Structure formats: structure tokens, C-alpha cells
Amino acid sequence: MKTRILASAVSISVLAAIAGGISASAADLKQLKEQGFARIAIANEPPYTAVGADGKVSGAAPDVARVIFERLGIKEVVASISEYGAMIPGLQAGRHDAITAGLFMKPERCNAVAYSEPILCDAEAFALRKGNPLKLASYKDIANNTNAKIGAPGGGTEEKLALQAGVPRERVIVVPDGQSGIKMLQDGRIDVYSLPVLSIHDLLDKAKDPNLEVVAPVVGAPVYCDGAAFRKQDVALRDAFDGELKKLKESGEFAKLIEPYGFSAKAAMSTTRDKQCTAAQ
């Protein structure tokens, strides 16, 4: 899979320090143009988002956001890493101007933020030991096996799907990042690690561990799409973002941005924010 580094990206630690002094009202498009950058919340979950050892940001979601903000007259994006469960509170508190991190649309999230139209779509997957000894193909299978433990990002979709399927809280282990999840799986601390399909494949490609395999898609799990998320009061900024996103999709540039990472432009263009936000999930 290709890795594309943002040409305008700079050290996250430096940018975070700069961003710390910006007021919560800075998400007005005119103000963002004047200050010259927008603050975005990201995870560190390739191929959605990734942060190199040098602090540079890559990934499909930041690439799309960078191009759109540039076209809106905002020259840079300031990226800060956040756990999924902390992204919306951080946005609402004014620490970010947008979330561009593979934060899938769900009804409760749609009630809390103003999403753009869909950008990245994916299904769920399991990483587990070779041969799938516990025969885990769904979150319900994990719930029904009293010994099975699942690892998932805190506050993420996978954690919620596991809990909704009936997996007890004590058997849902919060994992801080992908590398930790694979290590916990290798060490036997969890029996399955769950993330979107592309993220799991990226982690196993890097791990090169013949004792691990992927089960995908997870039986009974929905296909999700993300979008850039803005504060509810920043609908005008969201609408401006949507206008440029629409142009990218129509011109074919959108496909060129996301498909090198393995995402389908057609999948994102075949659905809408309204459909994603009202789907039964």
C-alpha cells in the first residue's frame, strides 16, 4: 500500500503547542483563513491516519482534509492525536476545528457533531491466532465464549459493537493503538483484536507474523462511513467543506487521493450523510 506524506505537514508537537493558544471560536472560515491553519484531530491508525517517528502526518483522511482546507484558503492543518472516545469532547471544547480520523457516522455521533458528506467507508475485521482456534466470526461469537477476550480502541466503534453484542465489560480490553493490539494478541492477553478491514490488514502486513490471520468482514457487523466532523455551531464551515468535497468527487481527484490507500471512492459516493446518520446501527 502506498504511503503518502503530506507535503505541508510539520511536527505535531510543535503545531500542538501553537494550537494551544487558539480560542474556541476559531472555526469560523474567515478566522481560519486569517490564522492560516485549521486544527484537526486524528488517530494513529493507518491507512486512515498515520504519524511517523518524525511527527509527520499521512493517511487518507488528512490528505483529503488538507486539500479541501487549502482550497478554502487555509494553508496548513495542525494535527493532534486523540483517542476516539475523546475526539468529540475535544471538538466541542474548542481544542479542534474538525475531526478527520475515520470517526464513523453513527446516530449518536450525528446528534453531537456536524458531519460532512461521506469520505472513507470500511467494514469490520478480526485479527486472531492462525486457524481461528476459538472459531470467532462475529461479536456474538465472542460474547458466547466465556473465555474469549477482545481488544478494541477505547470509545471506538468496535468497543461499542462488542458491548452491544453482549460481551461483558471485563472481557472488552481497551487498546491504545494498533501496535499494542497486535502485541497483546501475540502475548495471549487477548484472543481477538478488532478494527476496520483496512487497518487490520495494514497492521498484519507490518507485523509479518505467520501465527496471525484475519477474519473479514465480521459477520453481522455493518459497513460504516466517516466524514469530517465539525461542531454543531460550525455548519457554515462544514457546508463550505462539503462544497469542495463535492468538486473533488466529481472531478475524479477524490479517487486519486483515497484509492492508493485501499479505500473505494465509489463506496463513499454511493451513500450520503443522511443515510449513514439514520441507519440502524
Kinemage of the C-alpha trace (Angstrom):
@kinemage 1
@onewidth
@group {chain A} dominant
@subgroup {mainchain}
@vectorlist {calphas} color= white
{ca met a 1} P 0.000 0.000 0.000
{ca lys a 2} L 1.331 3.372 -0.883
{ca thr a 3} L 2.265 5.812 1.831
{ca arg a 4} L 1.798 9.453 1.032
{ca ile a 5} L 3.261 12.130 3.254
{ca leu a 6} L 1.523 15.460 3.488
{ca ala a 7} L 3.733 17.991 1.785
{ca ser a 8} L 2.760 20.693 4.236
{ca ala a 9} L 2.903 18.578 7.384
{ca val a 10} L 5.181 19.600 10.212
{ca ser a 11} L 5.974 18.329 13.686
{ca ile a 12} L 2.814 17.533 15.631
{ca ser a 13} L 4.413 18.534 18.917
{ca val a 14} L 5.309 21.981 17.567
{ca leu a 15} L 1.916 22.520 15.986
{ca ala a 16} L 0.103 21.349 19.103
{ca ala a 17} L 1.940 23.983 21.084
{ca ile a 18} L 0.910 26.647 18.562
{ca ala a 19} L -2.698 25.436 18.541
{ca gly a 20} L -2.995 25.536 22.303
{ca gly a 21} L -3.342 29.279 22.312
{ca ile a 22} L -6.149 29.497 19.756
{ca ser a 23} L -9.615 30.343 21.010
{ca ala a 24} L -12.578 28.000 20.735
{ca ser a 25} L -14.256 30.403 18.296
{ca ala a 26} L -11.562 29.946 15.648
{ca ala a 27} L -13.620 27.591 13.489
{ca asp a 28} L -15.156 30.499 11.558
{ca leu a 29} L -13.918 30.200 7.961
{ca lys a 30} L -12.791 33.847 7.805
{ca gln a 31} L -10.804 33.482 11.032
{ca leu a 32} L -9.236 30.216 9.889
{ca lys a 33} L -8.105 31.909 6.683
{ca glu a 34} L -6.575 34.741 8.665
{ca gln a 35} L -4.673 32.483 11.071
{ca gly a 36} L -3.588 30.258 8.188
{ca phe a 37} L -4.311 26.804 9.574
{ca ala a 38} L -7.059 24.523 10.866
{ca arg a 39} L -6.656 22.215 13.861
{ca ile a 40} L -7.648 18.624 13.121
{ca ala a 41} L -7.981 15.678 15.486
{ca ile a 42} L -6.565 12.407 14.178
{ca ala a 43} L -5.864 8.912 15.452
{ca asn a 44} L -2.761 6.924 14.562
{ca glu a 45} L -4.495 4.154 12.636
{ca pro a 46} L -3.207 3.531 9.105
{ca pro a 47} L -4.453 3.810 6.428
{ca tyr a 48} L -6.966 6.314 7.838
{ca thr a 49} L -4.285 8.370 9.576
{ca ala a 50} L -0.669 7.764 10.490
{ca val a 51} L 2.056 9.629 12.336
{ca gly a 52} L 5.697 8.948 11.536
{ca ala a 53} L 8.584 8.948 14.003
{ca asp a 54} L 9.419 12.447 12.755
{ca gly a 55} L 5.938 13.693 13.661
{ca lys a 56} L 4.717 13.958 10.094
{ca val a 57} L 1.147 13.052 9.241
{ca ser a 58} L -0.039 10.804 6.423
{ca gly a 59} L -3.177 8.838 5.644
{ca ala a 60} L -6.319 9.143 3.558
{ca ala a 61} L -8.324 11.326 5.947
{ca pro a 62} L -5.666 14.039 6.494
{ca asp a 63} L -4.835 14.040 2.765
{ca val a 64} L -8.443 14.846 1.859
{ca ala a 65} L -8.760 17.427 4.643
{ca arg a 66} L -5.520 19.166 3.660
{ca val a 67} L -6.573 19.560 0.019
{ca ile a 68} L -10.021 20.846 0.919
{ca phe a 69} L -8.770 23.317 3.511
{ca glu a 70} L -6.182 24.575 1.022
{ca arg a 71} L -8.962 25.221 -1.485
{ca leu a 72} L -10.868 27.093 1.194
{ca gly a 73} L -7.854 29.373 1.617
{ca ile a 74} L -6.431 27.676 4.727
{ca lys a 75} L -2.802 26.854 4.020
{ca glu a 76} L -1.973 24.330 6.759
{ca val a 77} L -3.548 21.701 9.000
{ca val a 78} L -2.458 21.319 12.619
{ca ala a 79} L -2.832 17.670 13.664
{ca ser a 80} L -3.108 16.363 17.206
{ca ile a 81} L -3.509 12.704 18.155
{ca ser a 82} L -6.563 11.746 20.199
{ca glu a 83} L -8.326 8.571 21.310
{ca tyr a 84} L -11.614 8.117 19.507
{ca gly a 85} L -13.627 8.499 22.689
{ca ala a 86} L -12.015 11.889 23.377
{ca met a 87} L -12.369 13.369 19.886
{ca ile a 88} L -15.911 14.728 20.088
{ca pro a 89} L -15.467 16.169 23.609
{ca gly a 90} L -12.256 17.815 22.395
{ca leu a 91} L -14.032 19.235 19.371
{ca gln a 92} L -16.897 20.553 21.474
{ca ala a 93} L -14.434 22.108 23.920
{ca gly a 94} L -12.776 24.006 21.083
{ca arg a 95} L -9.462 22.133 21.074
{ca his a 96} L -10.004 21.108 17.427
{ca asp a 97} L -11.690 22.740 14.439
{ca ala a 98} L -12.511 19.398 12.809
{ca ile a 99} L -12.075 15.649 13.260
{ca thr a 100} L -10.592 13.817 10.262
{ca ala a 101} L -9.791 10.393 11.661
{ca gly a 102} L -12.069 7.654 10.383
{ca leu a 103} L -14.685 8.544 13.024
{ca phe a 104} L -17.591 6.548 11.591
{ca met a 105} L -21.026 8.130 11.441
{ca lys a 106} L -23.493 6.773 13.972
{ca pro a 107} L -26.802 8.304 15.065
{ca glu a 108} L -25.485 9.412 18.467
{ca arg a 109} L -22.416 10.998 16.878
{ca cys a 110} L -24.526 12.679 14.226
{ca asn a 111} L -26.537 14.253 17.053
{ca ala a 112} L -23.343 15.591 18.631
{ca val a 113} L -21.422 16.920 15.596
{ca ala a 114} L -21.997 18.292 12.099
{ca tyr a 115} L -20.596 15.688 9.705
{ca ser a 116} L -19.512 16.327 6.142
{ca glu a 117} L -20.703 14.032 3.372
{ca pro a 118} L -19.032 10.549 3.458
{ca ile a 119} L -15.321 10.282 2.773
{ca leu a 120} L -13.973 6.856 3.838
{ca cys a 121} L -16.006 3.633 4.040
{ca asp a 122} L -14.986 0.275 5.506
{ca ala a 123} L -16.236 -2.919 7.177
{ca glu a 124} L -15.065 -4.566 10.425
{ca ala a 125} L -12.383 -7.256 10.774
{ca phe a 126} L -10.791 -9.503 13.387
{ca ala a 127} L -7.109 -10.268 13.845
{ca leu a 128} L -6.648 -13.549 15.702
{ca arg a 129} L -4.396 -16.553 16.001
{ca lys a 130} L -3.782 -18.724 12.955
{ca gly a 131} L -6.542 -21.248 12.379
{ca asn a 132} L -9.029 -19.223 14.452
{ca pro a 133} L -8.971 -21.792 17.307
{ca leu a 134} L -11.973 -20.256 19.090
{ca lys a 135} L -13.987 -20.055 15.832
{ca leu a 136} L -14.768 -16.364 16.221
{ca ala a 137} L -16.540 -14.870 13.213
{ca ser a 138} L -18.824 -12.335 14.923
{ca tyr a 139} L -19.017 -10.200 18.035
{ca lys a 140} L -21.784 -12.512 19.214
{ca asp a 141} L -19.377 -15.457 18.994
{ca ile a 142} L -17.093 -13.627 21.413
{ca ala a 143} L -19.992 -12.946 23.772
{ca asn a 144} L -20.983 -16.630 23.718
{ca asn a 145} L -17.464 -17.878 24.513
{ca thr a 146} L -16.938 -17.139 28.205
{ca asn a 147} L -13.153 -17.292 27.852
{ca ala a 148} L -12.754 -15.023 24.823
{ca lys a 149} L -11.327 -11.524 25.291
{ca ile a 150} L -11.457 -8.840 22.602
{ca gly a 151} L -9.199 -5.817 22.231
{ca ala a 152} L -10.595 -2.605 20.718
{ca pro a 153} L -9.915 1.151 20.688
{ca gly a 154} L -11.409 2.968 23.658
{ca gly a 155} L -14.610 4.751 22.687
{ca gly a 156} L -14.402 3.344 19.155
{ca thr a 157} L -16.969 1.549 17.049
{ca glu a 158} L -15.502 -1.902 17.736
{ca glu a 159} L -15.725 -1.488 21.513
{ca lys a 160} L -19.374 -0.473 21.206
{ca leu a 161} L -20.222 -3.318 18.814
{ca ala a 162} L -18.705 -5.836 21.219
{ca leu a 163} L -20.632 -4.452 24.203
{ca gln a 164} L -23.863 -4.291 22.192
{ca ala a 165} L -23.398 -7.954 21.224
{ca gly a 166} L -23.292 -8.887 24.900
{ca val a 167} L -19.557 -9.210 25.546
{ca pro a 168} L -19.104 -8.376 29.257
{ca arg a 169} L -17.183 -5.191 30.029
{ca glu a 170} L -14.387 -7.141 31.720
{ca arg a 171} L -13.750 -9.096 28.507
{ca val a 172} L -13.550 -5.972 26.324
{ca ile a 173} L -9.981 -4.716 26.670
{ca val a 174} L -9.266 -1.106 25.697
{ca val a 175} L -6.193 -0.928 23.448
{ca pro a 176} L -4.375 2.403 22.971
{ca asp a 177} L -3.069 1.795 19.438
{ca gly a 178} L -2.724 -0.813 16.694
{ca gln a 179} L 0.778 -1.958 17.551
{ca ser a 180} L -0.266 -2.556 21.159
{ca gly a 181} L -3.256 -4.574 19.968
{ca ile a 182} L -1.118 -6.908 17.870
{ca lys a 183} L 1.399 -7.311 20.732
{ca met a 184} L -1.399 -8.167 23.172
{ca leu a 185} L -2.725 -10.716 20.689
{ca gln a 186} L 0.736 -12.240 20.234
{ca asp a 187} L 1.221 -12.405 24.010
{ca gly a 188} L -2.143 -14.104 24.570
{ca arg a 189} L -3.579 -11.224 26.594
{ca ile a 190} L -6.494 -11.006 24.149
{ca asp a 191} L -7.956 -13.580 21.756
{ca val a 192} L -9.050 -11.200 19.022
{ca tyr a 193} L -8.274 -7.633 18.047
{ca ser a 194} L -10.920 -5.736 16.101
{ca leu a 195} L -10.548 -2.765 13.758
{ca pro a 196} L -11.778 -1.874 10.258
{ca val a 197} L -10.636 -4.224 7.483
{ca leu a 198} L -8.009 -1.918 6.004
{ca ser a 199} L -6.496 -1.098 9.389
{ca ile a 200} L -6.211 -4.759 10.397
{ca his a 201} L -4.590 -5.710 7.091
{ca asp a 202} L -2.121 -2.839 7.427
{ca leu a 203} L -1.115 -3.985 10.924
{ca leu a 204} L -0.674 -7.623 9.932
{ca asp a 205} L 1.274 -6.665 6.820
{ca lys a 206} L 3.700 -4.824 9.077
{ca ala a 207} L 3.792 -7.496 11.798
{ca lys a 208} L 4.690 -10.273 9.337
{ca asp a 209} L 3.674 -12.838 11.950
{ca pro a 210} L 2.690 -16.187 10.357
{ca asn a 211} L 0.867 -17.125 13.546
{ca leu a 212} L -1.816 -14.477 12.994
{ca glu a 213} L -4.623 -14.200 10.457
{ca val a 214} L -7.566 -12.001 9.501
{ca val a 215} L -11.274 -12.772 9.561
{ca ala a 216} L -13.175 -10.257 7.435
{ca pro a 217} L -15.741 -8.969 7.169
{ca val a 218} L -17.105 -9.640 10.654
{ca val a 219} L -20.417 -11.455 10.371
{ca gly a 220} L -23.378 -9.220 11.186
{ca ala a 221} L -21.335 -6.024 11.502
{ca pro a 222} L -22.392 -3.028 9.404
{ca val a 223} L -20.366 -1.158 6.809
{ca tyr a 224} L -19.558 2.316 8.077
{ca cys a 225} L -18.507 5.583 6.500
{ca asp a 226} L -16.786 8.504 8.129
{ca gly a 227} L -16.837 12.182 7.288
{ca ala a 228} L -15.055 15.230 8.606
{ca ala a 229} L -16.778 16.223 11.854
{ca phe a 230} L -17.372 19.825 12.886
{ca arg a 231} L -19.043 21.443 15.860
{ca lys a 232} L -22.797 21.924 15.559
{ca gln a 233} L -22.394 25.698 15.509
{ca asp a 234} L -19.912 25.425 12.629
{ca val a 235} L -22.409 24.332 9.974
{ca ala a 236} L -21.269 27.108 7.631
{ca leu a 237} L -17.708 25.780 7.775
{ca arg a 238} L -18.998 22.227 7.247
{ca asp a 239} L -21.032 23.365 4.237
{ca ala a 240} L -18.010 25.068 2.716
{ca phe a 241} L -16.010 21.867 3.255
{ca asp a 242} L -18.823 19.856 1.621
{ca gly a 243} L -18.809 22.155 -1.394
{ca glu a 244} L -15.131 21.455 -2.076
{ca leu a 245} L -15.566 17.755 -1.306
{ca lys a 246} L -18.318 17.572 -3.933
{ca lys a 247} L -15.996 19.139 -6.509
{ca leu a 248} L -13.241 16.649 -5.648
{ca lys a 249} L -15.614 13.717 -6.106
{ca glu a 250} L -16.967 14.994 -9.417
{ca ser a 251} L -13.529 15.743 -10.868
{ca gly a 252} L -12.052 12.340 -10.041
{ca glu a 253} L -9.442 13.873 -7.729
{ca phe a 254} L -11.143 12.294 -4.718
{ca ala a 255} L -10.492 8.795 -6.065
{ca lys a 256} L -6.859 9.671 -6.695
{ca leu a 257} L -6.488 10.790 -3.083
{ca ile a 258} L -8.046 7.819 -1.286
{ca glu a 259} L -7.742 4.791 -3.563
{ca pro a 260} L -3.948 4.443 -3.184
{ca tyr a 261} L -4.713 3.692 0.464
{ca gly a 262} L -7.173 0.945 -0.476
{ca phe a 263} L -10.435 2.852 0.026
{ca ser a 264} L -13.218 2.891 -2.547
{ca ala a 265} L -14.306 6.266 -3.887
{ca lys a 266} L -17.396 4.566 -5.338
{ca ala a 267} L -18.443 3.346 -1.884
{ca ala a 268} L -18.244 6.854 -0.445
{ca met a 269} L -20.110 8.326 -3.414
{ca ser a 270} L -22.878 5.706 -3.285
{ca thr a 271} L -24.207 6.846 0.089
{ca thr a 272} L -24.952 10.101 1.898
{ca arg a 273} L -24.599 11.643 5.323
{ca asp a 274} L -28.361 11.373 5.843
{ca lys a 275} L -28.369 7.658 5.046
{ca gln a 276} L -25.422 6.965 7.332
{ca cys a 277} L -26.806 9.015 10.219
{ca thr a 278} L -30.266 7.435 10.117
{ca ala a 279} L -29.144 3.841 9.557
{ca ala a 280} L -29.977 1.353 12.289
{ca gln a 281} L -26.599 0.633 13.891
